[in-house]
Amino acid sequence: MQGSVDFAYPWYLTYGHLVIAAVFVPIVVVAWRKKWPKALTAALALVAAWSIAAFLVVVLGVGLNGRMSLPTQAFLPSGTGRVLDLGAGSGRSSLMVLEARPRTTLVALDSFGASYAEHFETKGDVVDAGRERLISNFAAAGVTERTAIQAADMRKLPFPPASFDGIVSSYAIDHLGRKGAETALGEASRVLKPGGEFLMMVLARDFWMLFAWGPLVIHARLPDQAQWQQMLRAAGFQIVEEGTRPATFYFLVRKPAT
């Protein structure tokens, strides 16, 4: 049975649009009743409508702060194996795999550094807070016995070669910049077993992202789909499947068996 989990994304990312709606909807009502100029009323109504639609995109489309589902059922179809979650954060992608593949075990790895503290509004000892958050979410989902937590940089993994049957990463490698991403992908290839699979989800600067968070991401320098393909192949992976979700590119790749 699924328990209550808290992925701890800041309120303004999940509910910020509702604050805008709460401000503009009453103003639109007043403007309509007071017969303000039609152009002004229409502009106010447009902002109110956008804020509500953007909230629905974030909650229903992107699913921020909610449980994730596998973007493809082709990842680890045997349902078994040891999996590494690169940049596990508060455990969304970890639970995605553990719940979809109930016979897997997983190592949740994160640096628990400045980026973690920023994304999850963490104060005090970030490593301890990050571990406790993961432990709490794993316990709520009933998967504690199948997990381990590792504090480390994904650009320098503390594992020997060919340690994992599968790797997953969601919205983490894309925060490293081009050079950092290339290094992390190389490390992923090193610790993945020959024939192993890697499921990577990264932010896409698409219509949905620009619609919901335009002012925040309009200048974001995110690699496009072709650039991610190039980096994955340069790291030695074969692309098995790729696709899109709202604000997302996903890639299922495999390390050659020989």
Beta strands, then each sheet from edge to edge (+ up, - down):
strand 1: 80-86
strand 2: 103-110
strand 3: 147-151
strand 4: 164-170
strand 5: 192-203
strand 6: 238-245
strand 7: 248-254
sheet 1: 3+ 2+ 1+ 4+ 5+ 7- 6+
end
